Amino acid sequence: MSIDRLTRIEDQIIEIVYQPMWNLNNWKVFAYEALLRFPNGVFSGNIEKAFELARENGCLYELDTKAIIHAIESFPIDRFQEELLFINIYPSTILHENFEHFIQLLQENYPQIEKKIVFELSETDKEESIWELSQFKEKIAVFKDYGFRIAIDDIGKGGASLRKIIEFSPHFIKLDRYFASNLHKSKEKQQMVTLLLQYSKQRMELILEGVEKNKDLAQAIALNISFAQGYLLGKPETI
């Protein structure tokens, strides 16, 4: 792929697919996660590679914000009445000098999103240091003041995630799919999930990701997990 084309990565045609998240207490979809796709086959479907190339070519902010707008515009407006929309975002995008103006424009142009958007903070080794910045924490606080909610992904994948839960007080934490895999067989996983549930109670909502087997779903329900996501419950699709 030529350098010319890479520098125009933010101009590539994109598509948004949505994966449902279920409330296991009433068996209703309570939210969808928006996921970026390139329908013309560029980057061979490797979304992480696309974002890394965008970073290398100085247009990560442009691609990230373009994906946010498409996620909102492609989501049926009536769904916002009952369901939340989770959208992935890089910490560097939040720190960008134009981002506060960007979210102001979002609120003006899409009034239906009021208190309905959950920004899921994307984690990458290249941006790990951003989490330590006081400026980033201040931006997250402003974010919340605007009515946006925050989710931290891949909880349990690394020890630092637990620290992030305490310091950023997200509205949602998403347990890494490792915990869902063979949950019904592992007493250790069940005990850890129970501990996290006890901690999150009254503070935030816990979502179990990667549910792919009926037995693991049944075990999640037995543990009183209220929210889950995974291929068993619904694959990412266009709406």
N, C-alpha and C positions, 0 to 999 in steps of 0.2 A: 504494500500500500504506500503510495507516495506521501511525502511530507506535506504536499499541498492538500491532499485529501484529509490527512490527519488533522491539520489545522482547522479544517472545516467540519470536524466531527460533530460539533454542536448543531450543524445544519442537516445532519442525516435524518432520514425519515424514521420516526419512532412509533411504537405502538404500546399501549398499556393493557396489561392483563390483570385480573383481580382474583385473589384467592380469599375465600370466605373464612371467617373466624366464627366459631360457634359458642353460644352460651349453652353450656351443658345442663344448666338448671331448668331451662324452658325449651330447649331444642330449637332455638331460633338463631339465625345469623345476626350477630350484633355489630360486625365490622368486616371490612375487606382490606387486604393489603394490596396496594398498587405496585406492580412489578414491571420494569421496563423491558421492552423487546425491540429488536431491529428486524422488521419484517422482510427487508430486502437481503438479508443474509450476511451483512457485513459483520466482521469480527467472529464469524462462525457461531453466533449465539452466545459468545462469552461476554457477558455484561461486565464482569469485573475487569476484564482486559480493556473493554471500551472506556471505562472510567479511568483506568490507569493511563491509557494513551491520552485521554483528555487532560489528565493532570500534567503529563509530560509536555503537552503542547499548550499549556496555559489557558485551557478553556473548560476546566472542571466545573467552575461556577456556572458557566453558561449552559452546560449539559445538564447539570443537577437542577437548575431552576426551570429549564425547558421541560424536564421530566415531571416536575411538580405541577406546572401549568397543565400539561397534557393529562396527568392523573385526575385533576379536578374537572377539566373540560370533558373528559371521556366518561365520567361517572354520572349515571342518570340523576338528574336533579332531585327527583322524588325520593331517591334512596337516602338522601341526607336527612330526611325527616325522622328516620328510624335507626339509621346505621352510621357508624363512624368510618372514616377513611384513614388508613395508615399509609404514610408516604415516607419512603427512605430519604435521608438527607445526610450529607457529610458535614462534620463539625467545621471544616474550613469554609463551607458555604455560609454557615451561620455567622462566622467571623468576618465575612466579606463586607467591605465598606458600603456596598449597595443593598445589602440584604434586608435591613430594617425597612427601607423604602419599598423593597420588593413585597414584603408581607403586608405593608399598608395598601399597596395596589391590589394584592390578592383580596383583601377584605372589601375594598371598594368595588372591584369588578365581579366578585363572586360572593354576594352577601349570604348565599345559602350555606357557606362553609362555617359560619359562626359557631364556634365551640364544637365543631364536628371533625376537625383535622387533628390527627395524632402524628407528630413527626417522630419517626423511628431513627434514632441516631446510628448511622453506619460506622462500624469500627474497622479501622485498618491500621496496620503497624506504622504507616507513614504519617498518620495523624494522631498517634497516641499522645504525643507531647502536648497537643492542644487541650486535652482534658485537664491538664494541670494548670492552665492559665486562668487567672482570676477574671480576665476579660471574657473568657468563654462562659464561665459561670454566671457572670453578670448578664451576658446575652441570653442565656437560657432563662433567667429570671424575667427579662423583658418579654421574651417569647411567651411565657406563661401569662404575663399581664395582658397580652394581646388576645388571650383566649385560646391559644393553641396548647395541645397536650403533648407530653413527651413520653416516649417509650425507649427502653434500653434493651437491645437485642442480645442473644447468645449468652444469657446469664448462665454461669456454671462452666463456661468454656475456658475461662481464665480467672485467676484469683482477683485480678484488678476489678472485675465486674462488680464484686460485692462492695468494694469501696465506692464505685460509681453510684450504686444504689443509694448509699448513705449520703453522699455529697450532693447528688443532683435531684433526689426525691422525685423520681419519675412517676407519672400516673399509671404506667404499665411496665411490667418486666416480662420479657419473653424468655422462657427456659429453653436452652439449647436442645436440639433434637436428640442429643445423646441420652437425655433423661427419658424420652418417650420410647426409645428403642428397647424392646424387651422389658419395659417397666413392670410388667406382670410377673417377671421371673426374678427380679432383683430387689431384695429387701433393702439393700444399701441405697439404691436409687429412691425407693419409696420413702425411706427415712429422711433422706436429704430433701426431697420434694415437700414432705410434711413440715420440715423445719422452715423452709422458705415460705410455705403457706402461712405458718404461724407468724413469721416476721412481717409478711406483707399485709396481713389482715389489718384493716382499718387505715392502712397507709397507701396502698396501691393495689392494682389488680394484677394477677399472675396469669400468664397465657402459656400453655404447654404447646410447643412447636413440634412438627415432625411426626404427628400421629398417623401411623400407617397400618396398624393391625387392630382388629376388633378387641383382642384380649388386652392390649395396652390401653385402648379407650375405656374399656370396662374398669380397668384398674385405676385410671385417672378419675373416673366418676366415684369409685369407692373411696378414693383419697380426698374427695370433696373439691377437686379442681373444677373451677367454674367455667374456664374458657380454654378452648383448644383450637389448633390449626394443623392441617396436614392433608396429604393426598387422600386418606380415607374419608375425610370430611368434605373434600372438594379440591379440585385441581385449579391452577391459575387459568382463567379464561377471559375472553373479551365479554363485556356486558353490552 
